[in-house]
Amino acid sequence: MPLTSFEIEYAQKVLGRKLTKEELILLEAEWSEHCSYKSTKEHLKKLKTIAPWVLIGPGRDAGAIKLFEDVALVARIESHNHPSAVDPYNGAATGVGGIVRDVLSLGAKPILLVDALYMGSLKTRHSQWLATNIVKGIGDYGNRLGIPTATGLTWFSKSYEKQPLVNVACIGLTKPERILSGKVKPGDPIVLLGNTTGRDGFLGSSFASKPLDEKDIAAIQVGNPFIEKLIIDALLDAFDKNLLSHVKDLGGGGLGTAIVETAAQNKVGVTVYLDKVHLREPDLEPFEILASESQERMIVIPKDSNRLNELFKIFDKYEIEYSIIGHFSSEKRVKMFFKNRSVVDIPVELAVSPPRISRKVSAPVSSFEVPFPTDVDIEKTLISVLSSPRVSLKKAVYEQYDWGVGGRTVLPPGYGDSAVIWLRDGSKRGFAVSVRGNPRYVKLDPFTGAALSLGDAYRRVSAVGAAPLAALDNINSGNPEKPNQHYYTVKMIEGLAYASEILNLPIIGGNVSLYNEDEKGSMIDPVTSIMVIGKIENITKALGVVPVGDSPLVLIGKTEPELGGSEVQEVILGDVYGRPPVFRADTEKKLASFAKKVSEKELAYAAHSVSIGGIAVTVSKMAYWGNVGITLNSLAICECSPFEALFSESQARILYEVKPESLQEFLSLAQSYKLKASVIGHTLRNEKTIRVQHNGKEVIRLDLSKVSESLEALEKTL
Amino acid sequence: MSRVAIIKYPGTNCEEETLYAIRNASKLDGRIVWHSEFKMDEWDAIILPGGFSYGDYGHAGLIASWSKASNEIEKAFENDIPILGICNGFQILTEIGILPGNLLYNESAKFIARWIRVKVHNPKGPWLSLIEEGAVLSMPIAHAEGRYFTDSPENVIKKPWMEYIENPNGSIRSIAGVAEKDGIVLGLMPHPERASFPWQSPRGFEPGGRKIFEGLGVSLKRGW
């Protein structure tokens, strides 16, 4: 988005002269929403970001925690919404490329990718085209890097018909003492590594900071995962040899932004010779070199300039291009030259300090309640819910992702509530990751909606037996200049701040994507994706979702008739009304400690957190995964109607298949945590049906084959 | 101690877990060797691991087969040194021409990553030395170009080979793996290195790759 006339006047007043074309371009990128967070900075301060185990909080290219005494886990999440709407394949692919480079920039080895995709109805050719290519883009890029995509979230709604939301996250590992300091000093040379600089992706960050325009195709970056893979291998060699002090991705805003941010963080100046940059097209103008967002490029700063030859030997082995393009300086100015001509000469401070703006918010009219029709057929409803694309199995997505490369994947997609990843370091240690987001809850109440997503991801990480340690957030929202849209952004941040504080879960990084509007200027459904990371001492005890059969099903947590914002509401009424479920922080915390104990003591065969679609969906999926029958007693779930008992989305619930011989111990453990535990049914090895009783009457009797057919609905459309 | 070379090309990405399996399941010494530095006479066995060598440009395995490592691999083949090609490594071995057939795009035209089962026929040689005739092994597959094709499948199935229980990609005769020289050279699309420890396999599957690595460990000590 171009600078406002107010911003230009402000810059010219500080400088006392007119801006050059290159300076204008540099400030446009630096001061964009994407790079400066100017509309959200004051609100993001409210988030809990500190804990004793946090090594690096928000502010650098990625966050880091001490996972174990000798293991640092580095993570980052980012959106690629605008590019994916215009060119879904390259938009999604380059999102993966960028997030991997962010994790590299802390000196870590990237070992896991996670995606959260919000796509259209799949009922139009456009939304099918978007979804197919987004998934293929993520798969093709991640697979070629040899980084598994082992968990994710896929949501479908007509709100995202033309504007999908593509959030991708990456996790890396290193030793705590090996995290790059990020420190540079005057005199340090700047090495530009990787792909040639071309015209693709010109001013992508600024393009991502305004509503979309069909003509924006020139702003799309094209990815080359093969070059990225070589960069990863080369940098890992360089990290091993301790050759680098700082590495930074050339992401949004390109070279200019990466250099200015490094200089600003280190309180030094910088001199760059733009004609030294290795180019794809020889006739690039200096302003194009400055702002190009060509992919697979990084700046690397050597720890010791006397060892540059060692560094270049590594780059030569992998046949990656590089050039020395300038150096840091003690004069705190950004100076850039092109063929001996000065094109940029401004204070570093100005480049990173856009004039303050204040955004207004205004609350929308709150949603009203709409009752369900009285003659709903419960069995038919179950089939409709199971075949809804949001509920049905995502095999068509994750089977295109190499979830197993690296040999670390203990619970792949479809086998656990979180991905469980083994460190593969001679121990049995590991970690668990889940990403969640629910646009329906946010629509009804953005504060609670964001809090519930954090609770959901926190619970899924707990369900496998991990101890949640940190979270990352990706806020996707509307136009900050419109108070009724900005309201959602601010409320989601406040909800996150509240939930992260109360669950004692530091937020170590995040991303804000604004201006997600359609061509008419209406906001698409805002949502916050939350990724939670937890640690596991012994991955061999991780609890998956696949039941064994002939064992009791025990529901932990309380079921209330909460149907606002639920799957069944959208399936039957076509939209959502009322209030989302209550965020029960206290129960979530107790449940997390309980779940960890259950896994340690090996009391259960399977655990599955109750999510969209309620218990009905939870048991149907478990039946499918284990190829077992299930009987349920509706009144044991809730003293309410079977419809409410089955489809309520009350939070803070996990359904366990308990080992029959451990049932008593399991129930007394629940009691000791003051958690409600109800034996609601059984799994059956030799009977392939799902049966639900209410007051002695059978309200559902569904063959497993019918359940499978419904759950596999997505495979036919994607 | 016997030494196993794991050859890395630009774009190879399964070398580390393969080395881990060699050290911890085969109990052998192993090293990752950069393709241009590979010399066959320094090694007792050779593995070409999975990945996307040279980004799969052209088609999978094509450009890697032009590496000068291919001369060394051919020499190793002539000298009866055990060679295993996993996924992209299998594709490279067919491109070099020491294993028969070709690996074409999956029937679905999509990348497929899932746990599958294969049945082992005519097990012979160092890699299959601990596996019984007809044994069923579970392992994951992860490939886009894994549809095995040959004009003469009848020749392939006279030798040691692996058969998908449920054909995931349209391979002729459901062929998942083929061998030459009485099983001294083996190529397979599934990933044994991702199925070498019990916790790598989810409920319903066994770590079926372990026997292949254990087999090599035993065979290099006692012969096969």
Chai-1 contact restraints between the chains, C-beta under 6 A:
chainA,res_idxA,chainB,res_idxB,connection_type,confidence,min_distance_angstrom,max_distance_angstrom,comment,restraint_id
A,G139,B,F111,contact,1.0,0.0,6.0,A-B,restraint_1
A,R144,B,F52,contact,1.0,0.0,6.0,A-B,restraint_2
A,G146,B,N13,contact,1.0,0.0,6.0,A-B,restraint_3
A,G146,B,G51,contact,1.0,0.0,6.0,A-B,restraint_4
A,F226,B,G11,contact,1.0,0.0,6.0,A-B,restraint_5
A,F226,B,G55,contact,1.0,0.0,6.0,A-B,restraint_6
A,K229,B,G11,contact,1.0,0.0,6.0,A-B,restraint_7
A,L230,B,P10,contact,1.0,0.0,6.0,A-B,restraint_8
A,E399,B,I112,contact,1.0,0.0,6.0,A-B,restraint_9
A,E399,B,A113,contact,1.0,0.0,6.0,A-B,restraint_10
A,E399,B,R114,contact,1.0,0.0,6.0,A-B,restraint_11
A,Q400,B,K110,contact,1.0,0.0,6.0,A-B,restraint_12
A,Q400,B,F111,contact,1.0,0.0,6.0,A-B,restraint_13
A,D402,B,A113,contact,1.0,0.0,6.0,A-B,restraint_14
A,D402,B,A142,contact,1.0,0.0,6.0,A-B,restraint_15
A,W403,B,A113,contact,1.0,0.0,6.0,A-B,restraint_16
A,G404,B,P140,contact,1.0,0.0,6.0,A-B,restraint_17
A,G404,B,A142,contact,1.0,0.0,6.0,A-B,restraint_18
A,G404,B,R194,contact,1.0,0.0,6.0,A-B,restraint_19
A,G406,B,E17,contact,1.0,0.0,6.0,A-B,restraint_20
A,G407,B,E17,contact,1.0,0.0,6.0,A-B,restraint_21
A,G407,B,E193,contact,1.0,0.0,6.0,A-B,restraint_22
A,G407,B,R194,contact,1.0,0.0,6.0,A-B,restraint_23
A,V410,B,W199,contact,1.0,0.0,6.0,A-B,restraint_24
A,Y415,B,P202,contact,1.0,0.0,6.0,A-B,restraint_25
A,I539,B,W199,contact,1.0,0.0,6.0,A-B,restraint_26
A,T540,B,W199,contact,1.0,0.0,6.0,A-B,restraint_27
A,G544,B,R203,contact,1.0,0.0,6.0,A-B,restraint_28
A,V546,B,R203,contact,1.0,0.0,6.0,A-B,restraint_29
